[in-house]
Amino acid sequence: MSKTKQRRYDKAYLRIAKEWGKLSHCERKQVGAIIVKDRMIISDGYNGTPTGFENYCEDDEGYTKWYVLHAEANAILKVASSTQSCKGATLYITLSPCKECSKLIHQAGIVRVVYHQGYKDDSGLQFLKKAGVELEFIGDLEA
């Protein structure tokens, strides 16, 4: 695929991830993730509480509850409970991954991460870079 065509697809998938993030009940941040393999969306996720828990992500002081799952973790866990595999896939995410999620991304076999905004701590990106995962920042989502 040409670089121009790939860029168009990357932006489109990031726009989908951004829309998906709007489903999150978290007030502080709404993050969306899409996993694509062989030009097919195989999973999606957004940040939020585990299944069966209340949908409030923040406590009374406004802090994120410790058990809130990040968007990329939710997307990877969905794949784990299916017949699909993340091996060789691309993760599209609206916010670059934290260090904990970066371990999951690498271990799941995801080879490329395309993100829209940088997380305050870039140690997750540094880990992925060291692991050989291709990283791409796209700030402008217009076609």
Backbone as CSV, one residue per row, in Angstrom:
resi,resn,N_x,N_y,N_z,CA_x,CA_y,CA_z,C_x,C_y,C_z
1,MET,0.852,-1.176,0.000,0.000,0.000,0.000,0.900,1.243,0.000
2,SER,0.533,2.243,-0.784,1.337,3.460,-0.852,1.267,4.224,0.472
3,LYS,2.278,5.053,0.724,2.306,5.844,1.963,1.096,6.759,2.078
4,THR,0.681,7.349,0.967,-0.471,8.254,0.963,-1.751,7.509,1.325
5,LYS,-1.927,6.338,0.719,-3.122,5.544,0.997,-3.112,5.051,2.451
6,GLN,-1.928,4.621,2.927,-1.806,4.155,4.307,-2.167,5.276,5.276
7,ARG,-1.709,6.477,4.991,-1.999,7.642,5.845,-3.505,7.903,5.899
8,ARG,-4.186,7.783,4.778,-5.647,7.974,4.746,-6.342,6.934,5.615
9,TYR,-5.908,5.683,5.513,-6.477,4.608,6.339,-6.185,4.856,7.819
10,ASP,-4.936,5.235,8.110,-4.557,5.514,9.502,-5.450,6.578,10.117
11,LYS,-5.684,7.639,9.395,-6.534,8.733,9.899,-7.981,8.268,10.076
12,ALA,-8.459,7.469,9.142,-9.835,6.969,9.233,-9.999,6.071,10.459
13,TYR,-9.049,5.161,10.676,-9.129,4.281,11.840,-9.013,5.076,13.146
14,LEU,-8.187,6.104,13.154,-8.077,6.947,14.351,-9.376,7.708,14.616
15,ARG,-10.045,8.136,13.553,-11.337,8.815,13.731,-12.371,7.845,14.320
16,ILE,-12.317,6.580,13.889,-13.209,5.561,14.452,-12.891,5.369,15.940
17,ALA,-11.611,5.294,16.267,-11.199,5.132,17.673,-11.685,6.319,18.506
18,LYS,-11.608,7.505,17.933,-12.068,8.705,18.646,-13.573,8.625,18.919
19,GLU,-14.328,8.198,17.936,-15.776,8.023,18.122,-16.058,6.962,19.179
20,TRP,-15.295,5.868,19.131,-15.496,4.778,20.068,-15.233,5.255,21.503
21,GLY,-14.233,6.123,21.652,-13.897,6.668,22.964,-15.040,7.449,23.589
22,LYS,-15.909,7.995,22.756,-17.058,8.763,23.260,-18.057,7.881,24.005
23,LEU,-17.933,6.559,23.875,-18.805,5.636,24.597,-18.396,5.492,26.062
24,SER,-17.192,5.934,26.381,-16.683,5.827,27.745,-17.491,6.707,28.696
25,HIS,-17.681,6.205,29.917,-18.373,6.966,30.951,-17.391,7.770,31.800
26,CYS,-16.110,7.682,31.493,-15.102,8.404,32.268,-15.205,9.904,31.978
27,GLU,-15.109,10.699,33.031,-15.224,12.145,32.875,-13.881,12.807,32.593
28,ARG,-12.820,12.312,33.202,-11.506,12.941,33.050,-10.954,12.788,31.642
29,LYS,-11.069,11.587,31.101,-10.555,11.305,29.760,-11.403,10.231,29.117
30,GLN,-11.681,10.408,27.851,-12.370,9.377,27.076,-11.393,8.914,26.002
31,VAL,-11.013,7.656,26.097,-10.004,7.106,25.189,-10.610,5.936,24.419
32,GLY,-10.353,5.894,23.126,-10.837,4.808,22.285,-9.697,4.092,21.599
33,ALA,-9.890,2.798,21.333,-8.871,1.983,20.673,-9.518,1.050,19.662
34,ILE,-8.830,0.837,18.557,-9.263,-0.079,17.507,-8.049,-0.937,17.151
35,ILE,-8.245,-2.243,17.028,-7.161,-3.125,16.579,-7.510,-3.604,15.171
36,VAL,-6.568,-3.406,14.258,-6.774,-3.745,12.846,-5.720,-4.760,12.412
37,LYS,-6.203,-5.797,11.725,-5.298,-6.821,11.190,-5.770,-7.182,9.788
38,ASP,-4.856,-7.187,8.850,-5.195,-7.488,7.451,-6.331,-6.591,6.959
39,ARG,-6.247,-5.316,7.292,-7.219,-4.284,6.910,-8.641,-4.586,7.380
40,MET,-8.733,-5.309,8.512,-10.023,-5.625,9.111,-9.981,-5.240,10.587
41,ILE,-11.031,-4.583,11.071,-11.115,-4.275,12.496,-11.437,-5.576,13.225
42,ILE,-10.524,-6.008,14.106,-10.756,-7.259,14.833,-11.178,-7.001,16.285
43,SER,-11.003,-5.771,16.758,-11.422,-5.464,18.124,-11.507,-3.962,18.338
44,ASP,-12.178,-3.611,19.412,-12.321,-2.206,19.785,-12.401,-2.139,21.302
45,GLY,-12.169,-0.970,21.829,-12.274,-0.808,23.275,-12.280,0.660,23.645
46,TYR,-12.756,0.934,24.833,-12.663,2.275,25.403,-12.421,2.120,26.889
47,ASN,-11.949,3.191,27.516,-11.633,3.097,28.934,-12.909,3.077,29.765
48,GLY,-12.885,2.251,30.800,-14.047,2.140,31.666,-13.887,1.038,32.695
49,THR,-14.897,0.893,33.504,-14.868,-0.107,34.577,-15.124,-1.509,34.015
50,PRO,-14.687,-2.540,34.729,-14.922,-3.917,34.271,-16.415,-4.237,34.191
51,THR,-16.744,-5.236,33.396,-18.119,-5.709,33.241,-18.733,-6.004,34.609
52,GLY,-19.944,-5.531,34.810,-20.654,-5.787,36.064,-20.441,-4.741,37.135
53,PHE,-19.528,-3.802,36.903,-19.288,-2.720,37.864,-20.061,-1.481,37.436
54,GLU,-20.237,-0.563,38.376,-20.895,0.708,38.051,-20.074,1.424,36.976
55,ASN,-20.702,2.274,36.200,-20.024,2.944,35.095,-19.264,4.206,35.486
56,TYR,-19.155,4.494,36.758,-18.440,5.704,37.178,-16.961,5.406,37.338
57,CYS,-16.145,6.103,36.569,-14.705,5.849,36.560,-13.961,6.603,37.657
58,GLU,-14.543,7.703,38.124,-13.869,8.531,39.110,-14.517,8.380,40.484
59,ASP,-13.697,8.543,41.527,-14.240,8.499,42.890,-14.783,9.882,43.267
60,ASP,-15.212,10.041,44.506,-15.823,11.302,44.960,-14.869,12.496,44.878
61,GLU,-13.569,12.241,44.912,-12.583,13.332,44.808,-12.165,13.615,43.364
62,GLY,-12.716,12.853,42.426,-12.395,13.073,41.018,-11.220,12.261,40.502
63,TYR,-10.670,11.395,41.334,-9.557,10.548,40.902,-10.086,9.296,40.204
64,THR,-9.326,8.823,39.220,-9.714,7.608,38.514,-9.574,6.406,39.444
65,LYS,-10.603,5.588,39.489,-10.574,4.380,40.318,-9.484,3.440,39.789
66,TRP,-8.822,2.735,40.699,-7.684,1.897,40.321,-8.055,0.767,39.373
67,TYR,-9.288,0.336,39.396,-9.666,-0.826,38.581,-10.219,-0.469,37.197
68,VAL,-10.191,0.805,36.837,-10.627,1.201,35.494,-9.655,0.614,34.469
69,LEU,-10.217,-0.003,33.438,-9.411,-0.578,32.362,-9.169,0.462,31.277
70,HIS,-7.957,0.493,30.755,-7.643,1.404,29.660,-8.193,0.844,28.349
71,ALA,-8.394,1.722,27.394,-9.011,1.356,26.115,-8.264,0.230,25.408
72,GLU,-6.930,0.335,25.350,-6.152,-0.682,24.639,-6.195,-2.022,25.366
73,ALA,-6.225,-1.995,26.703,-6.342,-3.239,27.472,-7.692,-3.900,27.182
74,ASN,-8.758,-3.102,27.145,-10.081,-3.646,26.822,-10.098,-4.276,25.431
75,ALA,-9.492,-3.605,24.456,-9.465,-4.130,23.086,-8.658,-5.428,23.009
76,ILE,-7.511,-5.483,23.676,-6.669,-6.682,23.676,-7.384,-7.826,24.385
77,LEU,-8.046,-7.532,25.499,-8.769,-8.575,26.238,-9.936,-9.136,25.426
78,LYS,-10.573,-8.285,24.620,-11.646,-8.773,23.743,-11.109,-9.792,22.750
79,VAL,-9.936,-9.499,22.195,-9.326,-10.425,21.237,-8.971,-11.734,21.944
80,ALA,-8.463,-11.622,23.165,-8.055,-12.815,23.927,-9.230,-13.762,24.169
81,SER,-10.439,-13.205,24.248,-11.603,-14.063,24.489,-12.313,-14.450,23.185
82,SER,-11.645,-14.211,22.060,-12.217,-14.573,20.755,-11.311,-15.596,20.077
83,THR,-11.582,-15.871,18.819,-10.739,-16.794,18.057,-9.660,-16.047,17.268
84,GLN,-9.628,-14.736,17.401,-8.658,-13.905,16.689,-7.320,-13.867,17.425
85,SER,-6.327,-13.276,16.776,-5.010,-13.053,17.366,-4.543,-11.648,16.994
86,CYS,-3.849,-10.997,17.910,-3.298,-9.665,17.654,-1.949,-9.725,16.932
87,LYS,-1.420,-10.909,16.759,-0.093,-11.056,16.158,-0.038,-10.382,14.787
88,GLY,0.837,-9.381,14.676,0.999,-8.662,13.418,0.011,-7.532,13.207
89,ALA,-0.800,-7.212,14.211,-1.850,-6.194,14.065,-1.336,-4.783,14.362
90,THR,-2.173,-3.815,14.021,-1.933,-2.407,14.337,-2.973,-1.950,15.341
91,LEU,-2.524,-1.223,16.357,-3.405,-0.631,17.350,-3.542,0.853,17.049
92,TYR,-4.778,1.309,16.905,-5.070,2.731,16.734,-5.657,3.212,18.049
93,ILE,-5.062,4.234,18.628,-5.513,4.687,19.945,-5.447,6.206,20.030
94,THR,-6.436,6.778,20.703,-6.525,8.235,20.752,-5.498,8.859,21.696
95,LEU,-4.991,8.090,22.654,-3.991,8.579,23.606,-2.879,7.541,23.692
96,SER,-1.626,7.974,23.590,-0.528,6.998,23.610,-0.564,6.158,24.884
97,PRO,-0.132,4.908,24.785,-0.280,3.973,25.905,0.628,4.258,27.098
98,CYS,0.127,3.918,28.270,0.918,4.004,29.499,1.897,2.827,29.513
99,LYS,2.776,2.815,30.497,3.781,1.741,30.540,3.155,0.367,30.797
100,GLU,2.096,0.306,31.607,1.456,-0.987,31.871,0.807,-1.551,30.605
101,CYS,0.086,-0.713,29.876,-0.562,-1.176,28.645,0.456,-1.488,27.553
102,SER,1.581,-0.809,27.582,2.620,-1.065,26.583,3.133,-2.496,26.676
103,LYS,3.212,-3.011,27.892,3.629,-4.416,28.063,2.612,-5.348,27.423
104,LEU,1.331,-5.051,27.610,0.271,-5.871,27.012,0.336,-5.811,25.483
105,ILE,0.540,-4.616,24.951,0.606,-4.412,23.495,1.727,-5.266,22.903
106,HIS,2.906,-5.166,23.494,4.057,-5.934,23.003,3.811,-7.432,23.128
107,GLN,3.341,-7.854,24.282,3.141,-9.277,24.540,2.035,-9.864,23.657
108,ALA,1.054,-9.028,23.261,-0.041,-9.495,22.400,0.404,-9.681,20.948
109,GLY,1.587,-9.177,20.603,2.091,-9.342,19.238,1.731,-8.204,18.303
110,ILE,1.229,-7.100,18.851,0.923,-5.923,18.035,2.242,-5.312,17.567
111,VAL,2.339,-5.025,16.274,3.610,-4.578,15.706,3.649,-3.086,15.371
112,ARG,2.493,-2.445,15.450,2.431,-1.021,15.084,1.386,-0.337,15.954
113,VAL,1.722,0.853,16.438,0.789,1.656,17.235,0.700,3.044,16.606
114,VAL,-0.525,3.431,16.276,-0.784,4.763,15.718,-1.629,5.495,16.747
115,TYR,-1.157,6.657,17.181,-1.868,7.384,18.228,-2.085,8.845,17.858
116,HIS,-3.089,9.450,18.508,-3.510,10.815,18.184,-2.957,11.865,19.158
117,GLN,-2.859,11.524,20.426,-2.329,12.453,21.421,-1.327,11.728,22.303
118,GLY,-0.380,12.489,22.850,0.619,11.895,23.729,0.171,11.906,25.184
119,TYR,0.379,10.795,25.862,0.109,10.679,27.298,1.212,11.425,28.046
120,LYS,0.890,11.944,29.224,1.838,12.774,29.991,3.167,12.073,30.271
121,ASP,3.135,10.754,30.411,4.336,9.970,30.667,4.634,9.157,29.408
122,ASP,5.781,9.393,28.789,6.071,8.702,27.520,6.879,7.414,27.702
123,SER,6.972,6.914,28.940,7.757,5.692,29.155,7.144,4.482,28.443
124,GLY,5.814,4.490,28.248,5.178,3.419,27.487,5.653,3.414,26.045
125,LEU,5.738,4.602,25.448,6.230,4.718,24.072,7.698,4.309,23.988
126,GLN,8.481,4.709,24.994,9.908,4.343,25.003,10.081,2.829,25.065
127,PHE,9.251,2.172,25.880,9.293,0.707,25.985,8.955,0.066,24.640
128,LEU,7.876,0.543,24.009,7.458,-0.037,22.728,8.532,0.154,21.658
129,LYS,9.146,1.322,21.664,10.218,1.610,20.705,11.364,0.609,20.909
130,LYS,11.740,0.396,22.170,12.813,-0.543,22.508,12.436,-1.968,22.093
131,ALA,11.143,-2.290,22.169,10.648,-3.628,21.805,10.526,-3.806,20.294
132,GLY,10.761,-2.738,19.526,10.700,-2.845,18.070,9.323,-2.621,17.478
133,VAL,8.393,-2.091,18.281,7.053,-1.787,17.777,7.119,-0.456,17.035
134,GLU,6.560,-0.429,15.834,6.534,0.797,15.037,5.535,1.779,15.656
135,LEU,5.968,3.021,15.846,5.123,4.048,16.454,4.860,5.168,15.461
136,GLU,3.634,5.623,15.430,3.279,6.732,14.544,2.313,7.682,15.244
137,PHE,2.700,8.939,15.295,1.846,9.985,15.862,1.150,10.699,14.720
138,ILE,-0.169,10.836,14.816,-0.938,11.606,13.835,-1.791,12.597,14.604
139,GLY,-1.423,13.853,14.548,-2.131,14.892,15.295,-3.343,15.438,14.549
140,ASP,-3.266,15.441,13.229,-4.345,15.990,12.394,-5.169,14.847,11.820
141,LEU,-6.443,14.778,12.177,-7.285,13.669,11.710,-8.127,14.003,10.481
142,GLU,-7.948,15.185,9.942,-8.695,15.538,8.717,-8.186,14.698,7.555
143,ALA,-9.106,14.309,6.688,-8.746,13.474,5.531,-7.766,14.204,4.654
